[in-house]
Amino acid sequence: MGDVAFLESMLRIPSLSGQEAELSEWLVDRMAALGLASHRDAVGNAVGVAGDPDADATIVLLGHMDTVRGQIPIRREDGRLYGRGSVDANGPLAAAILATARVAPRLHGARIVVIGAVEEEAHGRGAQYLRDTMSPPDCVIIGEPSGWEGITLGYKGLLSVHHRWESSVSHGASDHQTPAEKAIDFWDHIRERAAEWNRDRTGIFHTLTPSLRDIHTFSDGIRSWSEMDVVLRLPPDLSPAAVRELLAARHPDETVSFPYGEPAYRSGKNSPLVRALLCSIRAAGGRPRFKLKTGTSDMNVVGPAWGCPIVAYGPGDSNLDHTPNEHVEIAEYRRGIDILAGALETLSVELASSKRDRVGSIAEAG
């Protein structure tokens, strides 16, 4: 199966969050056909391993299988492949799998574990399982669109907020505030707190950015209530816990809950992982650039726990994430595979050599 046909086949298998089983099984079969030792883990992540399981060094490529809703006709047109997931993030995952298979025969002293995780779009259930069950690897590449010349070093944090206000029904001519008005008051409260926090700050990665996602009102004739969902994107120096304190309920009729939160995470530039990607991009004629993303990814989940060098890389324009025009340039997708393969080969040699040197130094000292 060709590189583009591989991704196109993935796109034709629906894989909404929580419904990735069919794609996971397909990937396990395809990875086995490509020479990787593959299996599905306890939560449904598709896992493929190249190289010696007992190798000195481990590189993890962590992508995700799930997509958001919205059907996009799958087609090749004007050098582009259209389809839900072509950018976010089946495209980067396919590139990671194919790059791993390409370098697998040349791995010596290192192993690569490539993973298609479940439910990244629904708060990272697959990555949470990996965080809690895997030994920290030597380095990680998160499979997310960065553009073929881009290397993503960090993501903002996230806090989801659910607001509910309930009160007795009142006559429309009274001066009693309705639940809908109370919901708007709470939204204004969030915006005011964000503006206070952002005062004298510059750069969207370092500011607190709220987004009103949904608001509804209900009534049974006796009681009426409103429900509202807000997402806050958090800068590195503002934790979800601090925002929860800032937005606690202020009235007995008000309920404020926080369904999910992850802190921001930013990695460093000075690592063998970054150097390998920089060299591979330059070798392909590219001009590398570092990026900081305003969204979140599985980097936010595993990065703080594993504490190893970590970046996000993958073909595709992240501005097309979740849009009705989602597509990947086929030439960029193929270039992304080449760059990952080159970086993995360089990185595996360097990590294995470094590990052997450290083991030798310890043995001599002993």
C-alpha positions in Angstrom: 0.0 0.0 0.0 1.4 3.4 -1.0 1.9 6.2 1.5 -1.1 8.2 0.4 -3.3 5.2 0.1 -2.4 4.3 3.7 -3.7 7.7 5.0 -6.7 7.6 2.7 -7.7 4.2 4.0 -7.4 5.6 7.6 -9.7 8.5 6.7 -12.4 6.2 5.4 -12.7 4.5 8.8 -14.9 6.7 11.1 -13.1 7.3 14.4 -14.9 9.7 16.6 -13.7 9.9 20.2 -14.7 6.8 22.0 -15.4 5.0 18.6 -11.8 4.2 17.5 -12.0 0.4 17.8 -12.3 -0.3 14.0 -9.4 2.0 13.1 -7.3 0.7 16.0 -7.8 -2.9 14.7 -6.9 -1.8 11.2 -3.8 -0.1 12.3 -2.6 -3.1 14.4 -3.0 -5.3 11.3 -1.2 -2.8 9.0 1.6 -2.2 11.4 2.1 -6.0 11.6 2.2 -6.1 7.8 4.9 -3.4 7.9 7.1 -5.4 10.2 6.2 -3.9 13.6 5.3 -5.9 16.6 1.7 -4.5 17.2 -1.2 -4.8 19.6 -4.1 -3.0 21.1 -3.6 -2.1 24.8 -6.2 -2.2 27.6 -7.9 1.1 26.6 -7.8 0.5 22.8 -4.6 2.4 21.9 -2.9 0.9 18.8 0.7 0.2 19.6 3.6 -0.7 17.2 7.2 -1.5 18.2 10.2 -1.5 16.0 13.7 -2.6 17.2 14.8 -4.7 20.1 12.3 -4.6 23.0 15.2 -4.7 25.4 17.1 -1.9 23.6 19.1 0.7 25.5 17.1 3.7 24.3 13.3 4.2 23.6 11.7 6.8 21.3 7.9 7.2 21.5 5.9 8.6 18.7 2.5 9.4 20.2 -0.4 10.4 17.8 -4.1 10.0 18.1 -6.7 8.2 16.1 -9.9 10.1 17.1 -11.4 13.0 15.2 -14.1 15.6 15.8 -17.5 15.4 14.2 -18.3 16.5 10.7 -18.1 14.5 7.6 -15.9 15.7 4.8 -16.0 13.9 1.4 -12.7 12.1 1.1 -11.0 12.9 -2.2 -7.7 13.8 -3.9 -7.9 17.1 -5.6 -5.3 19.6 -6.8 -2.5 17.8 -5.0 -4.5 17.7 -1.7 -6.1 14.9 0.3 -9.4 16.0 1.9 -11.0 14.3 4.8 -11.8 14.6 8.5 -8.6 13.8 10.3 -6.3 14.5 7.4 -4.6 17.2 9.5 -5.8 16.5 13.0 -4.4 14.0 13.4 -4.5 10.9 11.2 -2.1 12.6 8.8 0.7 13.0 11.4 -0.1 9.5 12.8 0.2 7.9 9.4 3.5 9.8 8.8 4.8 8.5 12.2 3.9 4.9 11.4 5.4 4.9 7.9 8.6 6.6 9.0 9.0 4.1 11.8 8.5 1.2 9.4 11.1 2.7 7.0 13.9 3.0 9.6 13.0 -0.3 11.5 15.5 -2.5 9.6 18.4 -0.1 10.6 17.7 0.2 14.3 20.6 -0.9 16.5 20.5 -0.4 20.3 17.3 1.6 20.2 13.6 0.9 19.8 10.7 3.0 18.5 7.2 2.7 20.0 4.6 4.3 17.7 1.1 4.8 19.3 -2.3 5.8 18.0 -4.1 7.0 21.1 -7.8 7.1 21.8 -9.9 10.0 22.9 -7.3 12.8 22.6 -10.2 15.1 21.5 -12.1 14.1 24.6 -9.5 14.9 27.2 -6.8 12.3 26.5 -7.9 9.0 28.0 -5.4 7.1 25.9 -2.5 9.3 26.9 -3.5 9.3 30.5 -3.3 5.5 30.5 0.2 5.6 28.9 1.3 8.2 31.4 0.3 6.0 34.2 1.5 2.6 32.9 4.6 3.2 30.7 8.1 3.8 31.9 9.3 7.2 30.8 11.0 7.0 27.4 14.2 8.8 26.4 12.2 11.2 24.2 8.8 11.7 22.6 7.4 13.1 19.4 3.7 14.0 19.6 1.9 13.5 16.3 0.2 16.8 15.7 0.3 19.2 12.7 3.2 21.6 12.8 3.8 22.1 9.1 6.8 20.2 7.6 9.2 23.0 8.6 7.8 23.5 12.1 8.7 22.1 15.5 6.1 22.7 18.3 7.7 23.2 21.7 4.7 23.8 23.8 0.9 24.1 24.2 -1.3 26.3 26.4 -3.2 24.7 29.2 -7.0 24.3 29.3 -9.8 24.5 31.8 -13.4 23.7 30.9 -16.0 25.5 33.0 -19.7 24.5 33.3 -22.0 27.2 34.9 -25.6 26.6 36.0 -28.0 29.1 37.5 -31.5 28.0 38.8 -34.3 30.1 40.3 -38.1 30.3 40.5 -39.9 31.5 37.4 -40.9 35.2 37.6 -43.2 37.4 35.6 -41.6 38.9 32.5 -42.5 42.4 33.7 -40.7 42.0 37.0 -37.2 43.3 37.7 -36.0 39.8 38.8 -32.9 38.7 36.8 -33.5 35.7 34.7 -31.1 32.7 34.6 -30.1 33.8 31.1 -29.1 37.2 32.4 -27.2 35.6 35.3 -25.3 33.4 32.8 -24.3 36.5 30.9 -23.2 38.1 34.2 -20.9 35.1 34.8 -19.5 35.4 31.3 -18.8 39.1 31.9 -17.1 38.1 35.2 -14.8 35.7 33.4 -13.9 38.2 30.7 -13.1 40.9 33.4 -10.9 38.4 35.3 -9.1 37.5 32.1 -8.6 41.2 31.2 -7.1 41.8 34.7 -4.8 38.9 34.4 -3.7 39.9 30.9 -2.9 43.5 31.8 0.7 44.3 30.7 1.1 40.9 29.1 2.0 40.4 25.5 1.8 37.4 23.2 -1.2 35.0 23.0 0.8 32.1 24.5 1.2 34.1 27.7 -2.4 35.4 28.1 -5.6 33.9 29.5 -8.1 33.5 26.7 -11.7 32.6 27.4 -14.2 31.2 24.8 -17.9 30.9 25.3 -18.8 27.5 23.7 -22.5 26.9 24.5 -25.4 28.5 26.4 -29.0 27.2 26.9 -32.0 28.1 29.1 -34.8 25.8 30.3 -38.0 26.0 32.3 -40.7 23.7 33.6 -43.1 26.5 34.5 -42.0 26.5 38.2 -38.3 26.7 38.0 -36.1 28.0 35.3 -32.4 27.6 34.8 -29.5 28.3 32.4 -26.5 26.2 31.6 -23.3 27.5 29.9 -20.0 26.0 28.9 -16.8 28.0 28.7 -13.2 26.9 27.8 -10.3 28.9 29.1 -6.8 28.6 27.5 -4.2 29.0 30.2 -0.7 30.5 30.0 2.3 28.6 31.5 2.2 30.5 34.8 -1.5 30.0 35.5 -2.6 26.7 36.8 -6.1 25.2 36.5 -6.3 25.1 40.3 -5.7 28.9 40.5 -8.5 29.6 37.9 -10.9 27.3 39.8 -10.4 29.4 42.9 -10.9 32.6 40.8 -14.2 31.4 39.4 -15.8 29.6 42.4 -19.6 30.0 42.8 -20.7 33.2 44.4 -24.4 32.6 45.2 -26.5 29.6 46.5 -28.4 29.5 43.2 -25.2 29.2 41.2 -23.2 26.1 40.5 -19.8 26.2 38.9 -18.0 23.0 38.0 -14.8 22.2 36.1 -15.1 19.0 34.1 -11.5 19.0 32.9 -8.2 20.8 33.2 -4.6 20.5 32.1 -1.7 22.9 32.8 0.3 24.4 30.0 3.5 22.7 29.0 6.6 23.9 27.2 9.8 21.9 26.4 13.3 23.1 25.8 15.2 23.5 22.5 18.5 22.0 23.6 18.1 18.2 23.2 19.2 15.5 20.8 15.5 15.2 19.7 15.3 18.8 18.6 18.8 18.7 16.9 17.8 15.6 14.9 14.6 17.3 13.6 16.4 20.5 12.8 19.0 18.5 10.8 16.4 16.5 8.9 14.3 19.6 8.0 17.4 21.4 6.8 18.5 18.3 4.8 15.2 18.5 3.0 15.8 22.1 2.1 13.5 23.6 4.8 14.0 26.5 7.1 13.0 25.2 10.6 11.0 27.3 12.9 9.8 26.8 16.5 6.1 27.1 17.4 4.0 27.5 20.5 0.4 26.5 20.2 -2.7 28.0 21.7 -4.5 24.7 21.9 -3.7 21.6 23.9 -2.5 18.1 23.0 -1.3 14.9 24.6 1.9 16.7 25.3 0.1 18.4 28.2 -0.7 15.0 29.6 2.5 13.0 29.3 5.1 15.8 29.2 5.1 16.7 32.9 5.0 13.1 34.0 7.7 11.7 31.8 10.0 14.7 32.0 12.0 13.8 28.9 12.7 15.8 25.7 9.4 16.2 23.9 8.1 18.1 20.8 5.2 17.9 18.5 5.7 17.3 14.8 3.6 16.4 11.8 2.6 17.4 8.3 -0.4 19.7 7.9 -1.7 23.2 8.6 -3.2 23.4 12.1 -5.4 26.3 11.0 -7.4 23.6 9.2 -8.0 21.6 12.3 -11.8 20.9 12.9 -12.8 23.0 9.8 -15.1 21.9 6.9 -12.1 22.4 4.6 -9.7 20.1 6.4 -7.0 18.7 4.0 -3.3 18.0 3.8 -1.0 18.8 0.9 0.1 15.4 -0.4 3.7 16.7 -1.1 3.9 18.0 2.5 2.6 14.7 3.9 5.3 12.8 2.0 7.9 15.3 3.0 6.8 14.9 6.6 7.4 11.1 6.4 10.9 11.7 5.0 11.8 14.2 7.7 10.6 11.9 10.5 12.5 9.0 9.1 15.7 11.0 8.8 15.3 12.4 12.4 14.5 8.9 13.8 17.5 7.3 12.3 19.9 10.0 13.5 18.2 10.1 16.9 18.3 6.4 17.5 22.0 6.2 16.8 22.8 9.1 19.1 20.6 7.9 22.0 21.9 4.4 21.8 25.5 5.6 21.7 24.9 8.0 24.6 23.4 5.2 26.7 26.3 2.8 26.0 28.8 5.5 26.9 27.0 6.2 30.3 26.8 2.5 31.1 30.6 2.1 30.3 31.4 5.1 32.5 29.5 3.7 35.4 31.1 0.3 35.0 34.6 1.9 35.0 33.8 3.9 38.0 32.5 0.8 39.8 
